[in-house]
Amino acid sequence: MISQGLEKKGIRNMKDASKVLGISPELLRVTLYKDHIPKDTTLSKIATKLGLDNSALIMAAHQEKVPVELKGFFLSPSRTNFLSGKRVYPLSAEQCDYLAKIMGPEEIQLLRKFRQITEEEKRQITGYVDYLFGTKQER
């Protein structure tokens, strides 16, 4: 996200980027190329300077360090909705508790992920599921 934000601003070298972001060139280098996660306050500062959503940048940074088996529990706003100014939030604890009464964990996770995609992707997936369901009904 940081690299893309710098590209959009037309900043291509580390020295200029570090000046714009107000951080040291070394901190920027290790953040971009060595998977270092700066403090949340530094990430917020970077997000503000690049016009990024603070919480989206912080969540994305921490999600990178999470073990693979836990990554599915971190939900990020869909890129399309984020860029259009709308944010899709994960399901609340209350919603998950209710859904757990009527759905299995895989179904809930599928629903959570479904909420994070664009409307066009939802139409495509819904069409595919309808097609599969229709072909099974004919058998």
N, C-alpha and C positions, 0 to 999 in steps of 0.2 A: 504494500500500500504506500509506503514511504517513497519507494523508487518511482512508482507511477505518479505520485503527487509531484515529485521533483520534475519528472518528464513533462507533465502538463504545464508546469511553470516555466519550462524551457531551461532548467538548470541542469547542466551536464557534468560539471566537475565538482569534486569533493570540497574544494576550498570555498567556492561560491555557495554551495549547498549548506555547508556548516555555518557560514556567516548568516545566511537567510534564516536558518533554523535556530540560530543562537546556541549551538552546541559545538564541542570541539571536533575537528576533523577525525581524530582517532575514535571518538565515541560513534560518530556516524559510520566510519569504516567497519568497526566491529559489529555494529547493529545491522548493517546491510549485508555484510559478507561472512560474518562469523557467528550468526544466530544469537548475538547478545541481545538480551531484553533490558532496555533502560528502565529506570524507575518510572512509575506511572505518571508522576508529575512531568517528567521529561517527555514521555509519550504524548501527554496532553498538550504540552507546549508545541511539539512537532505538528500535532493534528491541527492546532489553531493556525499555525503559520502556513500550513498547506491546504487549509480549508477542508479538512477531513473530520468525520465524526469522531469525537474523543473516545467514546465507549467502544465503537467499532474497532478503532486502532488498538486500543488496549486489549480487547478480547482477542483480536487476531494475533497479537504478539504473544499472549500467554497460551493461546491454543497451540502454537507451534511447538511448545515444550512439553505438552501433555503426552503421556504414553498413548500409543495407537489405539489401544482398547478403550480409552476414555474419550477420544476425540469426538465420537458421536454424541456425547452429552453436551458439547459446546455448540451452540447454534449461533450463527452469524446472520445479520440481516442480509437479505438477498441483494446483490450488487445493483441490480436494476432498480429495486425499490429504494435503496439507500441513495442512489444518485438522483432520483426524482424527488427527493425530500421526504419520502415516506419510509418509515422503518417498520419492518415486520418483527414483532417481538415473539420470543418463544412462548410456549404454553405456560400458564401459571401453575403453581403447585396445586391449587384447587382444581383446575381443569384436568391436570394429570391424575389426581386422586379420583375424580369422577370417571374419567376414561378407563382407569384401571379396573373399574367395576364391570365394564362392558367390553373391554378390548384387552388383547395380550400386549406384552412389551414391544414386540416387533411392529404391531399395528400402530401403537402410539408413536414409536420412533418414525415410522413412515409418515404419519400425519404431521409430525413436527417438521420433518424435512420438506413435505409438500407445501407447507406454509412459507417456505423460504425461497420458492422459485417464482419465475415470472408468470404472468397470466398466459402467455403463449405456451410456455412449457407445461402449464397445468392443462390446457386444452389438448395438447399432444398426448400427455399421459392418460388423461381421462378417455380420450378416443381409443387409445391402445387397450386400456382396461375394458372398455365397453366391447371392443372387438373380441378380446379373449373371452369375456363372459358370454357373448353371443355365440361364439363357436362352440363353447362347452355346452350351452343350452341345446344346440342342434344335435348333439350326440346322443 
